[in-house]
Amino acid sequence: MFQKVEAAPPDAILGITEAFLADTNPDKINLSVGQYKDAHGKTPVLRCVKAAEQRLLTEENTKAYLPIDGRQDYDRQVPSLLWGSDSLATSNRVASVQTPGGTAALRVAADFVQSAFPSATVWCSTPTWANHASIFHAAGLKVQYYPYFRAESNGLDFGAMIGSLHNVPAGDAVLLHVCCHNPTGIDPTAEQWSEIAAAAREKQWLPILDFAYQGFGVGLEEDALGLRAISSACDELLVCSSFSKNFGLYRERVGALTALTGDATTTKSVLSRIKKCIRSNYSNPPSHGAAIVATVLSDPGFTKDWHAELAEMRDRINGMRSSFVAGMAKANAPRDFSFIGQQRGMFSFSGLTPQQVDQLRDRFAIYVVRDGRINVAGMTDETMGYLCDSLVSVLEG
Ligand SMILES: Cc1ncc(COP(=O)(O)O)c(C=O)c1O
């Protein structure tokens, strides 16, 4: 039977890293993968994570299964991160479940939507994270797209976006990136979020909020602006959180799915359906990553350290954005790159064509996703000059 199986195409982003690792050029730079890198090009373990792990090593006393929805303390901490001092943080209209990363949060959300509303279509931005459509399709949902990015201005095409969101049929779902939009780095303003929230309320579509970069944009509170605008306007939404980036816990697979509903009874029903989806998928989540997050968030000292380390990561990314803009101007780039300085999070759309991306790789061993997405966190002071000179050389043809 297996001989008849056709090989799947390589993953668009992870395949690039394989090619990067095999490249022997000592100047090679990888701007493709979605992981934070420090000034030395390393993805560090946060100090607060190490401290929490030390504590867990002595205090953890069982490896028994977790409940289907994971650790109960963690499930109570997640809404506090989402809503801060707002009463929704402790409301019985809200239920969070621990998931293995943001990807599983999205998949459980998709399974839940499919089981409860099988004819719903999920609307995603153009462009969006490459895995979104795969996840929704794998759950048996249809996917359609609304406009988002405007290449001419390297900005948000808000007029087209909101026009499209006003035409989404009631009962469909709309996937929105709460902050640090992947892959463009462009987020709506506060006023635009209010308009999006009003559209969701008026048109009665379900907001699914992908929150993979809380704290990487402006700050933990500020980055939740879009979520809070929508939860003020709408009674129902789903949030898919990832702690891969903001805790640097990528391989530990730690995330959460949160449902907000109109009342406590509905929340119980929705939670029971969500747990059913989890049970037939991975049964219950892995412990370690969520145990770290719960330990950090339950200790004020550790939490303070986390905030400081998160700010360090955010400041480094924003510093690299400024250095890149200055570096491109210094290298006499044939076009203006100041838009990179206005975008937020790890990613930006460079505007490079697939052919230019190929040239960068072949001539300079600089690896970028073929749609032109660059991971700004992959830049360092040391490599900035080489990067800007190489880019200008390719742009000049
Ligand atoms: C927009 C977006 N959503 C979700 C995820 C999934 O995160 P995780 O690695 O926690 O599964 C990512 C990861 O890159 C992402 O960029």
The ligand as an SDF file (V2000), in Angstrom:
LIG
                    3D

 16 16  0  0  0  0  0  0  0  0999 V2000
    0.5270   33.7960   13.4010 C   0  0  0  0  0  0  0  0  0  0  0  0
    0.9170   32.5390   14.0890 C   0  0  0  0  0  0  0  0  0  0  0  0
   -0.0230   31.7950   14.6940 N   0  0  0  0  0  0  0  0  0  0  0  0
    0.2660   30.6690   15.3400 C   0  0  0  0  0  0  0  0  0  0  0  0
    1.5620   30.2060   15.4040 C   0  0  0  0  0  0  0  0  0  0  0  0
    1.8050   28.8840   16.0990 C   0  0  0  0  0  0  0  0  0  0  0  0
    2.5990   28.9570   17.1840 O   0  0  0  0  0  0  0  0  0  0  0  0
    3.1390   27.6510   17.9440 P   0  0  0  0  0  0  0  0  0  0  0  0
    4.5570   27.5070   17.5350 O   0  0  0  0  0  0  0  0  0  0  0  0
    2.9590   27.9810   19.3710 O   0  0  0  0  0  0  0  0  0  0  0  0
    2.3320   26.4830   17.5260 O   0  0  0  0  0  0  0  0  0  0  0  0
    2.5780   30.9230   14.7830 C   0  0  0  0  0  0  0  0  0  0  0  0
    3.9560   30.4230   14.8170 C   0  0  0  0  0  0  0  0  0  0  0  0
    4.8180   30.8070   14.0900 O   0  0  0  0  0  0  0  0  0  0  0  0
    2.2510   32.1180   14.1200 C   0  0  0  0  0  0  0  0  0  0  0  0
    3.1730   32.8640   13.5170 O   0  0  0  0  0  0  0  0  0  0  0  0
  1  2  1  0
  2  3  1  0
  2 15  2  0
  3  4  2  0
  4  5  1  0
  5  6  1  0
  5 12  2  0
  6  7  1  0
  7  8  1  0
  8  9  2  0
  8 10  1  0
  8 11  1  0
 12 13  1  0
 12 15  1  0
 13 14  2  0
 15 16  1  0
M  END
$$$$
